[in-house]
Amino acid sequence: MVNTTRYGVPVYDPSAYPPVAVTVDLVVLTVRDGTL
C-alpha cells in the first residue's frame, strides 16, 4: 500500500530504498581577460 498526500502525490519514504552515498560537486571557473 502506498501512502499519498491529500493531493494524491505518493509520500516519499527514504527507508524504502537501500542506502547509497552519492556526491556530486560542480565547479565552474571562468577565465576572462587573463584573470580567473
C-alpha positions as CSV (number, residue, x, y, z in Angstrom):
1,M,0.0,0.0,0.0
2,V,1.3,3.4,-0.9
3,N,0.5,6.4,1.3
4,T,-0.4,9.5,-0.5
5,T,-0.9,13.2,0.4
6,R,-4.2,14.8,0.1
7,Y,-3.3,15.9,-3.4
8,G,-2.6,12.2,-4.5
9,V,1.1,12.6,-4.5
10,P,2.9,9.5,-3.1
11,V,4.7,10.1,0.2
12,Y,8.5,9.8,-0.1
13,D,9.8,7.1,2.3
14,P,13.6,7.1,2.3
15,S,13.7,3.8,4.3
16,A,12.1,2.1,1.3
17,Y,15.3,2.3,-0.6
18,P,18.8,0.9,0.1
19,P,21.3,3.5,1.5
20,V,23.6,4.7,-1.2
21,A,26.1,7.6,-0.9
22,V,26.4,9.7,-4.0
23,T,28.1,13.1,-4.0
24,V,28.2,15.4,-7.0
25,D,30.4,18.5,-6.9
26,L,30.3,21.0,-9.7
27,V,32.8,23.8,-10.1
28,V,32.6,26.3,-12.9
29,L,35.6,28.6,-13.4
30,T,35.7,31.4,-16.0
31,V,38.9,33.0,-17.3
32,R,38.2,36.4,-18.6
33,D,40.8,38.9,-19.7
34,G,43.6,36.7,-18.3
35,T,42.2,36.5,-14.8
36,L,40.2,33.9,-13.1
